[in-house]
Amino acid sequence: MTQAVHGKEEGNLTQDNPHYGRITSFSLRGSRLGDKYEKLMQERGSEFTLQVPAGFAHATIAPGARIDLQEVFGRNAPIVVEVGPGSGEQLMHGARMHPEWNFLAFEAWAPGVARCVHHAIQADVQNVRIAQLDAAQALPIVFGSPLAPAALQTAANDPEKAGEPQFAAEVWTFFPDPWRKKKHRKRRIVSPAFAQIVASILAPGGIWRLATDWANYAWQMRDVLAQSPWFDLQYLGKNPDAADEGLYVGGFAPRFAGRALTRFEERGIEAGRPVHDFVAVRNEVPILSQAVPEDPWLAAKAQGIEVLADRGGERAPSSRRGFLKAQAATAEHKADQSSQGTADGAAS
Ligand SMILES: C[S@@+](CC[C@H](N)C(=O)[O-])C[C@H]1O[C@@H](n2cnc3c(N)ncnc32)[C@H](O)[C@@H]1O
């Protein structure tokens, strides 16, 4: 088990906190393991779980921790990261299909971790490790990405000494908690900030695969991926969905052949909710050693994008209002073009 602090939150989750990317995408209800899993974790937990120095709050890792993933798995092999494996159905499916890969899962919910361990023992797989950690907080630290607090501090003082990052080959985020109520949607894990975190642990060419059975989350995922500076969303402009309430630029992938039919997917299908898959490929755009602000105007500036406007034939720095207006017009234009394409396609 991780030695994370359980129960009471320590420290406050404000901007003063050295942790970046704290997204409360999980709920802690029903976190008791019960006797069977307590015993299992005591006897076999350490074989399959990542041991890390605890951070400031539940399911967090200490900001300055250094993890050698080659040592953790006892070999050097491509790493697949699964975010939120639940009880590990997909994780074991992947591990059995690809014994030549290492599988590292981040599950914040203690009973989920215990179930993953139980299934790893049953499946008799050696290539799986589970971290009881909040993926948003822990991924940059575990991989030593440029977004890890230590790297941020070092890079600010001496960019040459920012440390050697490790990389994942793929990241999987299948059927993340949907947070259905409108007021809870900000808790969804797939957001622009999380896209930056995932991008920070993938080398160019690395893949982020996602799936959801909640239509409204599918539009959100697609909008995040289509607009992320660090990903090339596959199938962009293809496979439009008439129900799409987002940017309406397609981007829906065929079902990933490596995906098992999990309980969550089954439930969605039974309830008549179509599943949307996504494949996003990490491009060459470097990660900034700072968080990208949510505000698109500040984000553009932080990424060094020149924000210029046409002023009487001359290019001059744009106002914030002008920039946002231009962005909205571009999105509308894209949507028009895409629906035009769809209409043409349907007519032919
Ligand atoms: C709806 S379940 C999906 C389980 C699994 N992917 C499947 O398809 O069967 C989502 C899981 O993600 C976990 N989770 C949510 N936010 C997380 C985070 N920030 N870090 C790690 N796990 C998280 C939850 O505890 C839960 O087990």
The ligand as an SDF file (V2000), in Angstrom:
LIG
                    3D

 27 29  0  0  0  0  0  0  0  0999 V2000
  -16.4470    4.9470  -12.9090 C   0  0  0  0  0  0  0  0  0  0  0  0
  -15.0280    4.1300  -12.2850 S   0  0  0  0  0  0  0  0  0  0  0  0
  -14.4440    3.3260  -13.7740 C   0  0  0  0  0  0  0  0  0  0  0  0
  -13.6520    2.0800  -13.5430 C   0  0  0  0  0  0  0  0  0  0  0  0
  -12.9810    1.4500  -14.7570 C   0  0  0  0  0  0  0  0  0  0  0  0
  -12.2080    2.3870  -15.5380 N   0  0  0  0  0  0  0  0  0  0  0  0
  -13.9470    0.6900  -15.6290 C   0  0  0  0  0  0  0  0  0  0  0  0
  -14.1470    1.0790  -16.7780 O   0  0  0  0  0  0  0  0  0  0  0  0
  -14.4740   -0.3090  -15.1740 O   0  0  0  0  0  0  0  0  0  0  0  0
  -13.8920    5.4710  -12.1070 C   0  0  0  0  0  0  0  0  0  0  0  0
  -12.7490    5.1710  -11.1690 C   0  0  0  0  0  0  0  0  0  0  0  0
  -11.8140    6.2350  -11.2170 O   0  0  0  0  0  0  0  0  0  0  0  0
  -11.3240    6.4750   -9.9020 C   0  0  0  0  0  0  0  0  0  0  0  0
  -10.8090    7.8570   -9.8670 N   0  0  0  0  0  0  0  0  0  0  0  0
  -11.5230    8.9870   -9.9970 C   0  0  0  0  0  0  0  0  0  0  0  0
  -10.7230   10.0640   -9.9610 N   0  0  0  0  0  0  0  0  0  0  0  0
   -9.4490    9.6050   -9.7950 C   0  0  0  0  0  0  0  0  0  0  0  0
   -8.1760   10.2340   -9.6730 C   0  0  0  0  0  0  0  0  0  0  0  0
   -8.0510   11.5610   -9.7070 N   0  0  0  0  0  0  0  0  0  0  0  0
   -7.0950    9.4480   -9.5320 N   0  0  0  0  0  0  0  0  0  0  0  0
   -7.2040    8.0980   -9.4940 C   0  0  0  0  0  0  0  0  0  0  0  0
   -8.3930    7.4450   -9.5890 N   0  0  0  0  0  0  0  0  0  0  0  0
   -9.4950    8.1910   -9.7470 C   0  0  0  0  0  0  0  0  0  0  0  0
  -12.5210    6.2210   -9.0110 C   0  0  0  0  0  0  0  0  0  0  0  0
  -12.1450    5.9530   -7.6790 O   0  0  0  0  0  0  0  0  0  0  0  0
  -13.1790    5.0360   -9.7100 C   0  0  0  0  0  0  0  0  0  0  0  0
  -12.6990    3.8140   -9.2140 O   0  0  0  0  0  0  0  0  0  0  0  0
  1  2  1  0
  2  3  1  0
  2 10  1  0
  3  4  1  0
  4  5  1  0
  5  6  1  0
  5  7  1  0
  7  8  2  0
  7  9  1  0
 10 11  1  0
 11 12  1  0
 11 26  1  0
 12 13  1  0
 13 14  1  0
 13 24  1  0
 14 15  1  0
 14 23  1  0
 15 16  2  0
 16 17  1  0
 17 18  1  0
 17 23  2  0
 18 19  1  0
 18 20  2  0
 20 21  1  0
 21 22  2  0
 22 23  1  0
 24 25  1  0
 24 26  1  0
 26 27  1  0
M  CHG  2   2   1   9  -1
M  END
$$$$
